[in-house]
Amino acid sequence: MPMLNHDETFIQEEYDSEVLTFGARAFGEFNQIRQLGKLCDITIISNGRQFNAHKIVLAASIPYFYTMFTCGLDESKQTKINLDILEIGVIYDNQRIIECANRFLKLNFYSASHTDEFLKLNVESVCAILKNDELHVDHEDQILDAAMRWINYDFDNRCKHAPKVLSHVRLAIVGLQPLIETMSEPIYRKSPQCRKLVDAALKYLQVPHERVIMPPLNTERRRCADVPGVIYALGGLGTSSNSAVEFYDPLANQWIPSTEMPSLRARFGVAVVKRKLYAIGGCDGFTRYRTVEIFDKPDLLFQRSAMATAVVKDTIYVCGGYNGTDSLASVEVYRPDWRCWNTRPLLAIERCAAAAAVIDEQVFVIGGHNSAAIYNSVEILDTSKSVTTPWQFGKQLLNPRCRHGATTMGGQIYIAGGYDGSQFLNTVNMYDPEKDQWYPLAPMNMCRSRVSLVATDDKLYAIGGHDGKSNICSMEIYDVRENRWHFGPSMKLHEGGVAVGVIPVSSTVITR
């Protein structure tokens, strides 16, 4: 190649510089023309918003549009193109956009599944959505309904895909009536494979004593960690036993009064199963209860208050407590479809005023006392094993405590507040199951014994309690990322120890 002299080199550099600046100027002019709405030949529609553009610029800038406009696709002849946010993330290969779109879809599956865009998805996309463990739905029948609408939208062409689609619906927890209604669907009559799936779920529900010999079915309920929950405060032990109920709406950031419980009740357990609150046992200041309130649920086998309560796969576990005379080691369990309480192996030691939390299918009963000593011990029950499986001791707490709160968030257990025999506590600890270790976290702003601790929307809420001098009605909120507690709105109807449960915001109303 011949060498360039000084003048030629200068001219070449000027030319290269001009080419580079021309491109920048040209695209700037293109954008100004687009903003004026001139010479635009395509409109991109996403999430209800319209963006005017030029095909030539899109094709030159983004390979996705180059293929769309130059390879004879139908979109090349259209003047308007609908793209959802997930498609946009794929177009730009932007992982952040894709993650945000997937999170939006998880939170808003109910409304998204009622759009034309959902009905027009291909089978791979539908299956990828339906198999997600974190779809936010009130009941699994909402998943079944979405699957059936997608199949029936183009029945002739989608019939062959129906078994694959229905295999991602957890039919065993859909409920009897929706399954019976599915038997009248064309797909039930036309597809032997679909019929087999539905019949297996029907048998699971109608012949429970044969489940041990049936092929395993997915009965795990979908749980979306990003869903905010409404926090209910019930009854409690303040200046007197209380029947009042109020709830905290985290989206509105306020406490709102609700319907009272039928009876005065304090030091009782609360469980949430299928969006229903169960108020279990407790006392009225004089008498210990074995009753359970909410609808017509059966009473406990034994009187008890100050027990530890947990829920695993819609099964309520009530552990230990106090019957008015002695601390208890007994354990009772209840499922809504049983209609009665059953016993489970005793705790290794009697525990009153302990707290409970759940990781996977393991129930952790933490701390507590027996009127003579306050414990730093933890007992664990693996509920996935035989009903006769005994409790095992776990990693000890950093210090003894009773009358504390406990909850699970992000696969880790958090405990807060309580009493150690000499002082009221504001300390907070976290248990990491992978390292089998307890760690101290930032303390609360106030000491809180008989505190209720719940988790929702990636935050901890410490509610009520006693600071050693008086009952308190305040609430503190912990942000894991900041490792800091701050005060939220105080309760309006309660002070002191209250029972608390969280019900996720309904999938039919949430929009984020």
Order of alpha helices (4+ residues) and beta strands (2+ residues): alpha-beta-beta-alpha-alpha-beta-alpha-alpha-alpha-alpha-alpha-alpha-alpha-alpha-alpha-alpha-alpha-beta-beta-beta-beta-beta-beta-beta-beta-beta-beta-beta-beta-beta-beta-beta-beta-beta-beta-beta-beta-beta-beta-beta
